[in-house]
Amino acid sequence: MIIKAEYNDLQEILNLQYLSYQSEAELFGSKDIPPLKQTLNEVIDEFNNGIILKMVIDNKIIGSVRAIEKNDTVYIGKLMIHPDFRRKGYGSKLLAEIENYFSGKRYELFTSTRSIDNIRLYQKMGYTIFDSKAFDDEITFVYMEK
């Protein structure tokens, strides 16, 4: 079941984020990545200014995604699935559902060039790379649109 998150879900979603992004941190050999440093207040701000969806199985949040619309572009971020539930199509379902909330818009997201599985998922969902930017000497992000 995918529904809009409620305010009282935000701590559980942040905990899921900390767990889910461990695999990204391993790609860089560092836990010093923004999703692992985000605070509850920052998640609350995203909740107040955009949409956060949650995927629930057996009363537990196992996935989430966020989006905000600015100037006819929907910026999608923090697509996450609990590690125990990956590779079952849940990421695709969450991405499709957040797109449904903003039907007919341009969608944009980004990921690290090291996140091959993420890039593959986004391309499968119709996204194409339109830009890349070095974050620092170690990290380069690809920007994708649909």
Residue pairs with C-beta under 8 A, 6 or more apart in sequence:
1 55
1 56
1 57
2 53
2 54
2 55
2 56
2 63
2 93
2 94
2 97
3 53
3 54
3 56
4 51
4 52
4 53
4 54
5 13
5 47
5 52
5 53
5 54
5 61
5 64
7 44
7 47
9 52
9 54
9 61
10 40
10 43
10 44
10 47
10 52
11 40
12 61
13 43
13 52
13 54
13 61
13 64
14 38
14 40
14 43
16 61
16 62
16 63
16 64
16 80
16 82
17 35
17 36
17 38
17 43
17 64
17 78
17 80
18 35
18 36
19 82
19 83
20 80
20 81
20 82
20 83
21 33
21 35
21 36
21 80
22 31
22 36
22 83
23 83
24 33
24 35
24 112
24 115
25 31
25 33
25 36
27 112
27 114
27 115
28 112
28 114
28 138
28 139
30 138
35 78
43 52
46 52
46 66
46 68
49 68
50 66
50 67
50 68
50 69
51 66
51 67
51 68
51 98
51 101
52 64
52 65
52 66
53 64
53 65
53 66
53 94
53 97
53 98
53 101
54 61
54 63
54 64
55 61
55 62
55 63
55 64
55 81
55 90
55 93
55 94
56 62
57 85
62 81
62 82
62 84
62 85
62 90
63 80
63 81
63 82
63 85
63 90
63 91
63 94
64 78
64 79
64 80
64 94
65 76
65 77
65 78
65 79
65 80
65 94
65 95
65 97
65 98
66 76
66 77
66 78
66 98
67 74
67 75
67 76
67 77
67 98
67 101
67 102
68 74
68 75
69 75
69 102
69 105
72 105
72 106
73 105
73 106
73 107
73 108
74 98
74 99
74 102
74 105
74 106
74 107
74 108
75 108
75 109
76 95
76 98
76 99
76 107
76 108
76 109
77 109
77 110
79 91
79 94
79 95
79 109
79 118
81 90
81 91
81 94
91 121
92 121
92 124
92 125
95 121
95 122
95 125
96 125
99 107
99 146
106 145
106 146
107 127
107 145
107 146
108 143
108 144
108 145
109 122
109 127
109 143
109 144
110 141
110 142
110 143
110 144
111 118
111 119
111 122
111 141
111 142
111 144
112 118
112 139
112 140
112 141
112 142
113 119
113 132
113 140
113 141
113 142
114 139
119 129
119 142
119 144
122 144
123 144
125 146
126 146
127 144
127 145
127 146
128 144
128 145
128 146
129 142
129 143
129 144
130 143
130 144
130 145
131 142
131 143
132 140
132 141
132 142
132 143
133 140
133 141
133 143
134 140
135 141
